[in-house]
Amino acid sequence: MIKRQISKQILKYLKQYPVISLTGPRQSGKTTLVKNIFPKMDYLNLEDIETRDFAMRDPKSFLGNHPKGLIIDEVQRIPELMSQIQVIVDEKKVPGQFILTGSQNFLLMEKVSQSLAGRTAILNLLPFSLLELEKANINLSGELEKILLKGFYPKLFDQKIEIKNYYSNYIQTYIERDVRTLKNIANLNTFKRFLDLCAGRCGQILNYFSLAQDCGIDQKTAKEWVSILEASFIIFLLRPHYKNFNKRVTKMPKLYFYDTGLACSLLNILNKKQLGDHYLKGGLFESFVISEFYKHKLNLAERPNYYFWRNKTGNEVDLIIEKADKSIPLEIKAGKTISQEYFKGLNYFNKLSGNNPKNSYVIYAGDQKQVGSSGNVFSWHSLPAELDRIDR
């Protein structure tokens, strides 16, 4: 089994909280992880109809008599359990009583905030990171296109599964199970088209009007559906940098996918040539790099402090890491040859903000590392080492 970086944080919080809540996208490895960390704990899965029926009929008996602790999988299926869990943990007043997992962040967090506030540590598990694969001696250097096409879902590394079939089944399962639970959507085919259209906007400014118009829905519905995709860890929205160095700045977020393999599948990109020729190759590379930053932060149980910056005249920086005492700008380029053009946005931002160029970075698809007067350049496959250094 590939060791998950977040394990350290789970074990740490288990000594401090009576409940650990672990969320993340479907098939990101939540169940495998918690069963591996806590083999002596009892395990119950609410996807099972009989188990779910028992929990609904008699929640007190369902939750009782587990002296070594209880793992409840897909707990959002019966959110009413949270109130009974609250009663139990308040009576026992000891850490490490329950591990709750769920693939629908919105439903789970809604009930957690109501019943378990202050009683649970909340963590998010995304698919594998480059660091986790590197530590498992899975060498991915020089295989960028293959990585973008394959993505990082654990099952693709644990089993010999055709990538095309995996994502086709994943999307179908997601829409039929999770989407139906999260929102009463009458036409799932329209939602699937909406998901495809989102993939076509990967790495771009999110324009709700355009997205709604192309899908044949209203803007309110488009915003609701984007929230569904966020809640189930399919997409994330990168917000614009809030420090107003210039009044004429973009205020809309950019849309990215947590996993490029899923995005490529939705775009019908099936091979390296199609990816190399695709208009969204740059956006997919950005999505891959920025999601690695998110994995880094979430695996440390920290809140992502990431933004982008763009003004109305087109000057842009792909990623801003906001610190208490400084802002670190990074450009992300899918080209494999270093060019001075890569530093255009960084130079503009540094001049405007007074940032020192030595704290500026370009992450690109090539193999070289350079340190220059305009900033630092490093390769995507150096991300595991550079992430910890840049974003400590």
Secondary structure, DSSP 8 states (H G I E B T S, - for coil): ----TTHHHHHHHHTT-SEEEEE-STTSSHHHHHHHH-TTSEEEETTSHHHHHHHHH-HHHHHS--TT-EEEETGGGSTTHHHHHHHHHHHH--S--EEEEES-HHHHHHHHHHH-TTTEEEEE--S--HHHHHHTT---TT-HHHHHHH---THHHHS---HHHHHHHHHHHIIIIIIHHHS--S-HHHHHHHHHHHHTTTTEE--HHHHHHHHTS-HHHHHHHHHHHHHTTSEEEE-B--S-SSSSB--S-EEEES-HHHHHHHTT--SHHHHHH-TTHHHHHHHHHHHHHHHHHHHTT----EEEEEBTTS-EEEEEEE-SS-EEEEEEE--SS--GGGGHHHHHHHHHHT--GGG-EEEESSS--EEETTEEEEEGGGHHHHHHHHT-
